[in-house]
Amino acid sequence: MQITATNSNPHMKLIAGLYSAVDAMNATSIVSYVAEDVNFHFNNFDARVGQDPVKEEDEAFF
């Protein structure tokens, strides 16, 4: 992923890291960006609550 925004904000590094983790299909890295009690709902899949279930779902998806 390439960020092309010309303005900078305090969240840019965080967002770039998260998107890079997704592009790399690295579930361990992805969950490092979310809260321990994250509520993640993707498309038609059931919602997952917590980092471990989200990591497991990401690994299965990738």
LUMVO-800797 format. One record per atom (N, C-alpha, C, O): residue number from 1; residue in one letter; atom name; z, x, y. Coordinates in Angstrom, 2 decimals, m for minus. Atoms other than C-alpha are relative to their C-alpha. Example, Ala and Ser with C-alpha at 12.3 -4.5 7.8 and 13.67 -1.06 7.14 Angstrom:
<pt pos="1" code="a" site="N" z="0.00" x="0.89" y="m1.19"/>
<pt pos="1" code="a" site="CA" z="7.80" x="12.30" y="m4.50"/>
<pt pos="1" code="a" site="C" z="0.00" x="0.90" y="1.20"/>
<pt pos="1" code="a" site="O" z="0.66" x="1.94" y="1.18"/>
<pt pos="2" code="s" site="N" z="m0.06" x="m0.82" y="m1.19"/>
<pt pos="2" code="s" site="CA" z="7.14" x="13.67" y="m1.06"/>
<pt pos="2" code="s" site="C" z="0.73" x="m0.77" y="1.09"/>
<pt pos="2" code="s" site="O" z="0.90" x="m0.26" y="2.20"/>
//
This chain:
<pt pos="1" code="m" site="N" z="0.00" x="0.84" y="m1.17"/>
<pt pos="1" code="m" site="CA" z="0.00" x="0.00" y="0.00"/>
<pt pos="1" code="m" site="C" z="0.00" x="0.88" y="1.22"/>
<pt pos="1" code="m" site="O" z="0.63" x="1.94" y="1.26"/>
<pt pos="2" code="q" site="N" z="0.03" x="m0.73" y="m1.25"/>
<pt pos="2" code="q" site="CA" z="m0.74" x="1.16" y="3.47"/>
<pt pos="2" code="q" site="C" z="0.40" x="m0.97" y="1.12"/>
<pt pos="2" code="q" site="O" z="m0.18" x="m2.04" y="1.27"/>
<pt pos="3" code="i" site="N" z="m0.43" x="0.80" y="m1.14"/>
<pt pos="3" code="i" site="CA" z="1.10" x="m0.21" y="6.49"/>
<pt pos="3" code="i" site="C" z="m0.85" x="0.40" y="1.19"/>
<pt pos="3" code="i" site="O" z="m0.93" x="1.58" y="1.54"/>
<pt pos="4" code="t" site="N" z="0.90" x="m0.29" y="m1.11"/>
<pt pos="4" code="t" site="CA" z="m1.26" x="m0.50" y="9.42"/>
<pt pos="4" code="t" site="C" z="0.55" x="m0.48" y="1.34"/>
<pt pos="4" code="t" site="O" z="m0.14" x="m0.39" y="2.36"/>
<pt pos="5" code="a" site="N" z="m0.60" x="0.48" y="m1.25"/>
<pt pos="5" code="a" site="CA" z="1.11" x="m1.96" y="12.03"/>
<pt pos="5" code="a" site="C" z="0.14" x="1.15" y="0.99"/>
<pt pos="5" code="a" site="O" z="0.48" x="2.27" y="0.61"/>
<pt pos="6" code="t" site="N" z="m0.11" x="m1.04" y="m1.02"/>
<pt pos="6" code="t" site="CA" z="1.09" x="m0.05" y="15.29"/>
<pt pos="6" code="t" site="C" z="1.38" x="0.02" y="0.64"/>
<pt pos="6" code="t" site="O" z="1.76" x="1.01" y="1.27"/>
<pt pos="7" code="n" site="N" z="m1.36" x="0.03" y="m0.54"/>
<pt pos="7" code="n" site="CA" z="4.58" x="m1.13" y="16.33"/>
<pt pos="7" code="n" site="C" z="0.99" x="0.38" y="m1.10"/>
<pt pos="7" code="n" site="O" z="0.69" x="0.24" y="m2.28"/>
<pt pos="8" code="s" site="N" z="m1.01" x="m0.40" y="0.96"/>
<pt pos="8" code="s" site="CA" z="7.71" x="0.11" y="14.65"/>
<pt pos="8" code="s" site="C" z="1.23" x="m0.89" y="0.15"/>
<pt pos="8" code="s" site="O" z="1.53" x="m1.38" y="1.24"/>
<pt pos="9" code="n" site="N" z="m1.25" x="0.74" y="m0.07"/>
<pt pos="9" code="n" site="CA" z="10.90" x="m1.71" y="13.77"/>
<pt pos="9" code="n" site="C" z="0.94" x="0.60" y="m1.03"/>
<pt pos="9" code="n" site="O" z="0.51" x="1.35" y="m1.90"/>
<pt pos="10" code="p" site="N" z="m0.98" x="m0.63" y="0.89"/>
<pt pos="10" code="p" site="CA" z="14.10" x="m0.79" y="11.94"/>
<pt pos="10" code="p" site="C" z="m0.17" x="m0.35" y="m1.49"/>
<pt pos="10" code="p" site="O" z="0.41" x="0.31" y="m2.34"/>
<pt pos="11" code="h" site="N" z="0.15" x="0.45" y="1.39"/>
<pt pos="11" code="h" site="CA" z="12.99" x="m2.60" y="8.76"/>
<pt pos="11" code="h" site="C" z="m1.26" x="0.55" y="m0.67"/>
<pt pos="11" code="h" site="O" z="m1.47" x="0.33" y="m1.87"/>
<pt pos="12" code="m" site="N" z="1.28" x="m0.45" y="0.52"/>
<pt pos="12" code="m" site="CA" z="9.62" x="m0.90" y="8.31"/>
<pt pos="12" code="m" site="C" z="0.15" x="0.90" y="m1.23"/>
<pt pos="12" code="m" site="O" z="m0.60" x="0.75" y="m2.20"/>
<pt pos="13" code="k" site="N" z="m0.19" x="m0.91" y="1.12"/>
<pt pos="13" code="k" site="CA" z="10.90" x="1.84" y="5.99"/>
<pt pos="13" code="k" site="C" z="0.46" x="m0.77" y="m1.25"/>
<pt pos="13" code="k" site="O" z="0.01" x="m0.48" y="m2.36"/>
<pt pos="14" code="l" site="N" z="m0.49" x="0.83" y="1.10"/>
<pt pos="14" code="l" site="CA" z="12.73" x="m0.73" y="3.83"/>
<pt pos="14" code="l" site="C" z="m1.15" x="m0.79" y="m0.64"/>
<pt pos="14" code="l" site="O" z="m1.31" x="m0.80" y="m1.86"/>
<pt pos="15" code="i" site="N" z="1.12" x="0.82" y="0.50"/>
<pt pos="15" code="i" site="CA" z="9.67" x="m2.99" y="3.53"/>
<pt pos="15" code="i" site="C" z="m1.03" x="0.88" y="m0.71"/>
<pt pos="15" code="i" site="O" z="m1.54" x="0.51" y="m1.76"/>
<pt pos="16" code="a" site="N" z="0.97" x="m0.91" y="0.62"/>
<pt pos="16" code="a" site="CA" z="7.37" x="m0.04" y="2.78"/>
<pt pos="16" code="a" site="C" z="0.51" x="0.46" y="m1.37"/>
<pt pos="16" code="a" site="O" z="m0.27" x="0.55" y="m2.32"/>
<pt pos="17" code="g" site="N" z="m0.57" x="m0.42" y="1.28"/>
<pt pos="17" code="g" site="CA" z="9.73" x="1.13" y="0.03"/>
<pt pos="17" code="g" site="C" z="m0.07" x="m1.09" y="m1.05"/>
<pt pos="17" code="g" site="O" z="m0.41" x="m0.83" y="m2.21"/>
<pt pos="18" code="l" site="N" z="0.06" x="1.13" y="0.93"/>
<pt pos="18" code="l" site="CA" z="9.92" x="m2.31" y="m1.56"/>
<pt pos="18" code="l" site="C" z="m1.43" x="m0.22" y="m0.48"/>
<pt pos="18" code="l" site="O" z="m1.66" x="m0.38" y="m1.68"/>
<pt pos="19" code="y" site="N" z="1.39" x="0.21" y="0.39"/>
<pt pos="19" code="y" site="CA" z="6.15" x="m2.76" y="m1.52"/>
<pt pos="19" code="y" site="C" z="m0.52" x="1.14" y="m0.86"/>
<pt pos="19" code="y" site="O" z="m1.31" x="0.91" y="m1.77"/>
<pt pos="20" code="s" site="N" z="0.40" x="m1.15" y="0.83"/>
<pt pos="20" code="s" site="CA" z="5.66" x="0.74" y="m2.94"/>
<pt pos="20" code="s" site="C" z="0.56" x="m0.14" y="m1.41"/>
<pt pos="20" code="s" site="O" z="m0.13" x="0.18" y="m2.38"/>
<pt pos="21" code="a" site="N" z="m0.60" x="0.22" y="1.32"/>
<pt pos="21" code="a" site="CA" z="8.05" x="m0.10" y="m5.79"/>
<pt pos="21" code="a" site="C" z="m0.77" x="m1.07" y="m0.77"/>
<pt pos="21" code="a" site="O" z="m0.98" x="m0.92" y="m1.98"/>
<pt pos="22" code="v" site="N" z="0.80" x="1.05" y="0.65"/>
<pt pos="22" code="v" site="CA" z="6.07" x="m3.28" y="m6.53"/>
<pt pos="22" code="v" site="C" z="m1.35" x="0.57" y="m0.42"/>
<pt pos="22" code="v" site="O" z="m1.79" x="0.34" y="m1.55"/>
<pt pos="23" code="d" site="N" z="1.31" x="m0.59" y="0.34"/>
<pt pos="23" code="d" site="CA" z="2.75" x="m1.39" y="m6.39"/>
<pt pos="23" code="d" site="C" z="0.10" x="0.94" y="m1.19"/>
<pt pos="23" code="d" site="O" z="m0.82" x="1.02" y="m2.00"/>
<pt pos="24" code="a" site="N" z="m0.21" x="m0.93" y="1.10"/>
<pt pos="24" code="a" site="CA" z="4.19" x="1.20" y="m8.79"/>
<pt pos="24" code="a" site="C" z="0.47" x="m0.71" y="m1.27"/>
<pt pos="24" code="a" site="O" z="0.61" x="m0.09" y="m2.33"/>
<pt pos="25" code="m" site="N" z="m0.52" x="0.81" y="1.11"/>
<pt pos="25" code="m" site="CA" z="5.43" x="m1.64" y="m11.07"/>
<pt pos="25" code="m" site="C" z="1.28" x="0.60" y="m0.57"/>
<pt pos="25" code="m" site="O" z="1.45" x="0.72" y="m1.78"/>
<pt pos="26" code="n" site="N" z="m1.26" x="m0.64" y="0.36"/>
<pt pos="26" code="n" site="CA" z="8.87" x="m0.01" y="m11.09"/>
<pt pos="26" code="n" site="C" z="1.14" x="m1.00" y="0.20"/>
<pt pos="26" code="n" site="O" z="1.67" x="m1.13" y="1.31"/>
<pt pos="27" code="a" site="N" z="m1.01" x="1.06" y="m0.09"/>
<pt pos="27" code="a" site="CA" z="11.38" x="m2.77" y="m11.85"/>
<pt pos="27" code="a" site="C" z="1.36" x="0.54" y="0.42"/>
<pt pos="27" code="a" site="O" z="2.08" x="m0.13" y="1.16"/>
<pt pos="28" code="t" site="N" z="m1.29" x="m0.59" y="m0.38"/>
<pt pos="28" code="t" site="CA" z="14.38" x="m0.45" y="m11.51"/>
<pt pos="28" code="t" site="C" z="0.06" x="0.23" y="1.50"/>
<pt pos="28" code="t" site="O" z="1.07" x="m0.05" y="2.14"/>
<pt pos="29" code="s" site="N" z="0.04" x="m0.25" y="m1.44"/>
<pt pos="29" code="s" site="CA" z="13.32" x="0.54" y="m8.02"/>
<pt pos="29" code="s" site="C" z="m0.01" x="m1.32" y="0.79"/>
<pt pos="29" code="s" site="O" z="0.63" x="m1.42" y="1.84"/>
<pt pos="30" code="i" site="N" z="0.08" x="1.29" y="m0.70"/>
<pt pos="30" code="i" site="CA" z="12.52" x="m3.05" y="m7.04"/>
<pt pos="30" code="i" site="C" z="1.39" x="m0.60" y="0.17"/>
<pt pos="30" code="i" site="O" z="1.75" x="m1.03" y="1.27"/>
<pt pos="31" code="v" site="N" z="m1.30" x="0.63" y="m0.11"/>
<pt pos="31" code="v" site="CA" z="16.01" x="m4.32" y="m7.83"/>
<pt pos="31" code="v" site="C" z="0.97" x="0.79" y="0.88"/>
<pt pos="31" code="v" site="O" z="1.99" x="0.26" y="1.31"/>
<pt pos="32" code="s" site="N" z="m0.86" x="m0.77" y="m0.91"/>
<pt pos="32" code="s" site="CA" z="17.53" x="m1.51" y="m5.78"/>
<pt pos="32" code="s" site="C" z="m0.11" x="m0.49" y="1.44"/>
<pt pos="32" code="s" site="O" z="0.72" x="m0.15" y="2.28"/>
<pt pos="33" code="y" site="N" z="0.22" x="0.54" y="m1.35"/>
<pt pos="33" code="y" site="CA" z="16.19" x="m3.32" y="m2.71"/>
<pt pos="33" code="y" site="C" z="0.59" x="m1.39" y="0.21"/>
<pt pos="33" code="y" site="O" z="0.56" x="m1.90" y="1.33"/>
<pt pos="34" code="v" site="N" z="m0.50" x="1.37" y="m0.13"/>
<pt pos="34" code="v" site="CA" z="17.81" x="m6.69" y="m3.42"/>
<pt pos="34" code="v" site="C" z="1.51" x="m0.05" y="m0.26"/>
<pt pos="34" code="v" site="O" z="2.08" x="0.85" y="m0.86"/>
<pt pos="35" code="a" site="N" z="m1.45" x="0.18" y="0.16"/>
<pt pos="35" code="a" site="CA" z="21.39" x="m7.98" y="m3.37"/>
<pt pos="35" code="a" site="C" z="0.34" x="m0.23" y="m1.47"/>
<pt pos="35" code="a" site="O" z="m0.49" x="m0.67" y="m2.26"/>
<pt pos="36" code="e" site="N" z="m0.46" x="0.18" y="1.39"/>
<pt pos="36" code="e" site="CA" z="23.42" x="m8.08" y="m6.58"/>
<pt pos="36" code="e" site="C" z="m0.11" x="m1.46" y="m0.45"/>
<pt pos="36" code="e" site="O" z="m0.33" x="m1.72" y="m1.63"/>
<pt pos="37" code="d" site="N" z="0.06" x="1.42" y="0.35"/>
<pt pos="37" code="d" site="CA" z="23.39" x="m11.89" y="m6.45"/>
<pt pos="37" code="d" site="C" z="m1.33" x="m0.64" y="0.42"/>
<pt pos="37" code="d" site="O" z="m1.38" x="m1.82" y="0.75"/>
<pt pos="38" code="v" site="N" z="1.32" x="0.48" y="m0.41"/>
<pt pos="38" code="v" site="CA" z="19.69" x="m12.22" y="m5.62"/>
<pt pos="38" code="v" site="C" z="m0.39" x="m1.23" y="m0.81"/>
<pt pos="38" code="v" site="O" z="m0.09" x="m1.34" y="m2.00"/>
<pt pos="39" code="n" site="N" z="0.57" x="1.18" y="0.64"/>
<pt pos="39" code="n" site="CA" z="18.06" x="m15.56" y="m6.41"/>
<pt pos="39" code="n" site="C" z="m1.51" x="0.14" y="0.14"/>
<pt pos="39" code="n" site="O" z="m2.06" x="m0.05" y="1.23"/>
<pt pos="40" code="f" site="N" z="1.43" x="m0.33" y="m0.01"/>
<pt pos="40" code="f" site="CA" z="14.46" x="m14.76" y="m7.34"/>
<pt pos="40" code="f" site="C" z="m0.77" x="m1.07" y="m0.73"/>
<pt pos="40" code="f" site="O" z="m0.50" x="m1.36" y="m1.90"/>
<pt pos="41" code="h" site="N" z="0.82" x="1.04" y="0.61"/>
<pt pos="41" code="h" site="CA" z="11.89" x="m17.47" y="m7.99"/>
<pt pos="41" code="h" site="C" z="m1.46" x="0.36" y="0.23"/>
<pt pos="41" code="h" site="O" z="m1.91" x="0.44" y="1.37"/>
<pt pos="42" code="f" site="N" z="1.40" x="m0.40" y="m0.09"/>
<pt pos="42" code="f" site="CA" z="8.30" x="m16.50" y="m8.75"/>
<pt pos="42" code="f" site="C" z="m0.88" x="m1.03" y="m0.68"/>
<pt pos="42" code="f" site="O" z="m0.75" x="m1.29" y="m1.88"/>
<pt pos="43" code="n" site="N" z="1.02" x="0.90" y="0.50"/>
<pt pos="43" code="n" site="CA" z="5.50" x="m19.01" y="m9.15"/>
<pt pos="43" code="n" site="C" z="0.60" x="m1.11" y="m0.85"/>
<pt pos="43" code="n" site="O" z="1.51" x="m1.80" y="m0.39"/>
<pt pos="44" code="n" site="N" z="m0.47" x="1.08" y="0.86"/>
<pt pos="44" code="n" site="CA" z="6.09" x="m21.40" y="m12.07"/>
<pt pos="44" code="n" site="C" z="1.12" x="0.41" y="m0.95"/>
<pt pos="44" code="n" site="O" z="1.55" x="m0.38" y="m1.79"/>
<pt pos="45" code="f" site="N" z="m1.08" x="m0.48" y="0.86"/>
<pt pos="45" code="f" site="CA" z="8.76" x="m19.27" y="m13.75"/>
<pt pos="45" code="f" site="C" z="1.34" x="m0.55" y="0.49"/>
<pt pos="45" code="f" site="O" z="1.48" x="m0.92" y="1.65"/>
<pt pos="46" code="d" site="N" z="m1.34" x="0.42" y="m0.37"/>
<pt pos="46" code="d" site="CA" z="12.40" x="m20.30" y="m13.79"/>
<pt pos="46" code="d" site="C" z="0.62" x="1.05" y="0.93"/>
<pt pos="46" code="d" site="O" z="0.30" x="2.23" y="0.85"/>
<pt pos="47" code="a" site="N" z="m0.70" x="m0.91" y="m0.90"/>
<pt pos="47" code="a" site="CA" z="14.60" x="m18.79" y="m11.09"/>
<pt pos="47" code="a" site="C" z="0.90" x="0.94" y="m0.79"/>
<pt pos="47" code="a" site="O" z="1.46" x="0.56" y="m1.83"/>
<pt pos="48" code="r" site="N" z="m0.91" x="m0.99" y="0.58"/>
<pt pos="48" code="r" site="CA" z="16.55" x="m15.65" y="m11.98"/>
<pt pos="48" code="r" site="C" z="1.03" x="0.35" y="1.05"/>
<pt pos="48" code="r" site="O" z="0.70" x="0.54" y="2.22"/>
<pt pos="49" code="v" site="N" z="m1.10" x="m0.32" y="m0.92"/>
<pt pos="49" code="v" site="CA" z="19.92" x="m14.89" y="m10.42"/>
<pt pos="49" code="v" site="C" z="0.66" x="1.29" y="m0.46"/>
<pt pos="49" code="v" site="O" z="1.12" x="1.38" y="m1.60"/>
<pt pos="50" code="g" site="N" z="m0.62" x="m1.28" y="0.31"/>
<pt pos="50" code="g" site="CA" z="21.24" x="m11.34" y="m10.31"/>
<pt pos="50" code="g" site="C" z="m1.04" x="1.08" y="m0.25"/>
<pt pos="50" code="g" site="O" z="m2.17" x="0.80" y="m0.65"/>
<pt pos="51" code="q" site="N" z="0.93" x="m1.12" y="0.13"/>
<pt pos="51" code="q" site="CA" z="19.66" x="m7.90" y="m10.44"/>
<pt pos="51" code="q" site="C" z="m0.50" x="0.19" y="m1.44"/>
<pt pos="51" code="q" site="O" z="m1.70" x="0.41" y="m1.64"/>
<pt pos="52" code="d" site="N" z="0.43" x="m0.24" y="1.39"/>
<pt pos="52" code="d" site="CA" z="19.61" x="m7.55" y="m14.25"/>
<pt pos="52" code="d" site="C" z="m1.05" x="m1.02" y="m0.46"/>
<pt pos="52" code="d" site="O" z="m2.07" x="m0.60" y="m1.02"/>
<pt pos="53" code="p" site="N" z="1.03" x="0.95" y="0.41"/>
<pt pos="53" code="p" site="CA" z="17.73" x="m10.82" y="m14.92"/>
<pt pos="53" code="p" site="C" z="m1.32" x="0.19" y="0.77"/>
<pt pos="53" code="p" site="O" z="m2.40" x="0.01" y="0.21"/>
<pt pos="54" code="v" site="N" z="1.22" x="m0.24" y="m0.78"/>
<pt pos="54" code="v" site="CA" z="15.29" x="m10.02" y="m12.10"/>
<pt pos="54" code="v" site="C" z="m0.72" x="1.22" y="m0.55"/>
<pt pos="54" code="v" site="O" z="m1.95" x="1.21" y="m0.69"/>
<pt pos="55" code="k" site="N" z="0.61" x="m1.20" y="0.56"/>
<pt pos="55" code="k" site="CA" z="14.69" x="m6.55" y="m13.53"/>
<pt pos="55" code="k" site="C" z="m0.69" x="m0.32" y="m1.33"/>
<pt pos="55" code="k" site="O" z="m1.81" x="0.11" y="m1.57"/>
<pt pos="56" code="e" site="N" z="0.57" x="0.37" y="1.29"/>
<pt pos="56" code="e" site="CA" z="14.10" x="m7.99" y="m17.00"/>
<pt pos="56" code="e" site="C" z="m1.28" x="m0.82" y="0.18"/>
<pt pos="56" code="e" site="O" z="m2.26" x="m0.61" y="m0.53"/>
<pt pos="57" code="e" site="N" z="1.19" x="0.83" y="m0.26"/>
<pt pos="57" code="e" site="CA" z="11.66" x="m10.56" y="m15.62"/>
<pt pos="57" code="e" site="C" z="m1.16" x="0.84" y="0.55"/>
<pt pos="57" code="e" site="O" z="m2.31" x="0.67" y="0.14"/>
<pt pos="58" code="d" site="N" z="1.02" x="m0.88" y="m0.55"/>
<pt pos="58" code="d" site="CA" z="9.79" x="m7.92" y="m13.62"/>
<pt pos="58" code="d" site="C" z="m0.61" x="0.87" y="m1.09"/>
<pt pos="58" code="d" site="O" z="m1.83" x="1.02" y="m1.16"/>
<pt pos="59" code="e" site="N" z="0.51" x="m0.85" y="1.09"/>
<pt pos="59" code="e" site="CA" z="9.51" x="m5.64" y="m16.66"/>
<pt pos="59" code="e" site="C" z="m0.91" x="m0.80" y="m0.93"/>
<pt pos="59" code="e" site="O" z="m1.94" x="m0.30" y="m1.36"/>
<pt pos="60" code="a" site="N" z="0.83" x="0.85" y="0.85"/>
<pt pos="60" code="a" site="CA" z="8.15" x="m8.52" y="m18.75"/>
<pt pos="60" code="a" site="C" z="m1.33" x="m0.34" y="0.68"/>
<pt pos="60" code="a" site="O" z="m2.37" x="m0.39" y="0.03"/>
<pt pos="61" code="f" site="N" z="1.21" x="0.35" y="m0.75"/>
<pt pos="61" code="f" site="CA" z="5.67" x="m9.45" y="m16.02"/>
<pt pos="61" code="f" site="C" z="m0.96" x="1.18" y="0.07"/>
<pt pos="61" code="f" site="O" z="m2.17" x="1.03" y="m0.08"/>
<pt pos="62" code="f" site="N" z="0.85" x="m1.19" y="m0.13"/>
<pt pos="62" code="f" site="CA" z="4.43" x="m5.88" y="m15.58"/>
<pt pos="62" code="f" site="C" z="m0.60" x="0.36" y="m1.35"/>
<pt pos="62" code="f" site="O" z="m1.34" x="1.33" y="m1.45"/>
//
